[in-house]
Amino acid sequence: MTVTFAEKLARIPSYEPGASLDDARERAETADAIKLASNESPLGPHPEVVEAIAAAAPGINRYPDPEARLLRTRIAERCETEPGRVAVANGSCEFLLAGALALCEPGDEILYAWPSFSIYPYMAPLSGAREVRVPLDDAWEHDLDAMLAEITAATQIAVICNPNNPTGTYLPVERIGSFLEQVPKRTTVILDEAYVEFQAVDDPGASVDLLADFPNLVLLRTFSKIYGLAGLRVGYALGSPQFRAAVDAVRQPFSVNAIAQSAACEAIRHQDDVETRIERNLVERLFVEEGLAELGLESADSQANFAWVSLGERDEGEVVASLTKAGVAVRPGTPLGGPGNLRVTYGTRAENERFLAALAEAI
Ligand SMILES: Cc1ncc(COP(=O)(O)O)c(C=O)c1O
């Protein structure tokens, strides 16, 4: 007799992470590889966040606060909502997986657009639900009417990624509001806003205001991107206290560790630094967009910290391989659901120059 694992395992896709810096170095033909493959911040955390991490270290013989009260209070203050509406998790990914477990039974449906964030395909096989994918439109945007048409009595979760990963496209909050008006109240709408701070269309508070009218809405946000804390794994959800209780019921009690709680508590105090990061990203976005246009390449209208670049008739594998050899790690479009494209994160100016030079060579 040998050990057997759950049958559902075969249905769960295997996550293909972006190359780590070590991988990128190994594959490159140069000594100094750069990683523009995972939509991370090219900047480390604020220096006072690093100090907070050091200050928390001697206390880690104790378990963290399972309710993360200080962090939830700071997030609530920042987002102008009540702490009861704030949940925190081991990265916002944890909410996607725990949300599916807490909301879905076999036979239920989970609706999302495609291409979109690569964790959504885990939600259905993990929970036993059936997934329903709706293609993005020609501008790589969510087709909300087509999504509405797919909602049935079985739709337990509809996910909207805004700005969308991997395309960077953004739908104004007004359109999300009219979508919500047409979604049945029994369907939970998860608005994944991992990149919301980077968009220059709406005030990031605008989607938070929707919570008052739509108790079935959950916003997901993260400290991984704008705050530069991807390695610590802290995400938060704004939604109903019932959503928080449901997620708590299916996950372990101490999911956000003590160091991560301290770091996030400090990071959120530095909104001046956040503003600087937003401006820096915008400047680099324009620089990369201009460089791509000069190379005759089209990219989707990005409101995030990355570009989705169409390679036209060129061979995606060859272009990505050439960039990899030149020490520039990006994400090929095929595993992300968009063959013939690549996704590149905006880096520092030097990194972006290097990407554009290597891309010019590759094409
Ligand atoms: C759309 C989207 N949602 C969620 C996440 C996950 O963020 P976290 O690091 O908080 O788990 C990412 C990370 O790349 C993302 O692109």
The ligand as an SDF file (V2000), in Angstrom:
LIG
                    3D

 16 16  0  0  0  0  0  0  0  0999 V2000
   -3.6630   40.8060   -8.6510 C   0  0  0  0  0  0  0  0  0  0  0  0
   -2.8790   40.3070   -7.4880 C   0  0  0  0  0  0  0  0  0  0  0  0
   -3.5270   40.0030   -6.3720 N   0  0  0  0  0  0  0  0  0  0  0  0
   -2.8830   39.5410   -5.2950 C   0  0  0  0  0  0  0  0  0  0  0  0
   -1.5090   39.3860   -5.3310 C   0  0  0  0  0  0  0  0  0  0  0  0
   -0.8530   38.7580   -4.1660 C   0  0  0  0  0  0  0  0  0  0  0  0
   -0.4080   39.6370   -3.2670 O   0  0  0  0  0  0  0  0  0  0  0  0
    0.1480   39.1620   -1.8760 P   0  0  0  0  0  0  0  0  0  0  0  0
    1.6150   39.2890   -1.9710 O   0  0  0  0  0  0  0  0  0  0  0  0
   -0.4820   40.1400   -0.9310 O   0  0  0  0  0  0  0  0  0  0  0  0
   -0.3190   37.7600   -1.6070 O   0  0  0  0  0  0  0  0  0  0  0  0
   -0.7890   39.6890   -6.4660 C   0  0  0  0  0  0  0  0  0  0  0  0
    0.6590   39.4670   -6.5020 C   0  0  0  0  0  0  0  0  0  0  0  0
    1.3120   39.4960   -7.4980 O   0  0  0  0  0  0  0  0  0  0  0  0
   -1.4990   40.1520   -7.5780 C   0  0  0  0  0  0  0  0  0  0  0  0
   -0.8730   40.4210   -8.7270 O   0  0  0  0  0  0  0  0  0  0  0  0
  1  2  1  0
  2  3  1  0
  2 15  2  0
  3  4  2  0
  4  5  1  0
  5  6  1  0
  5 12  2  0
  6  7  1  0
  7  8  1  0
  8  9  2  0
  8 10  1  0
  8 11  1  0
 12 13  1  0
 12 15  1  0
 13 14  2  0
 15 16  1  0
M  END
$$$$
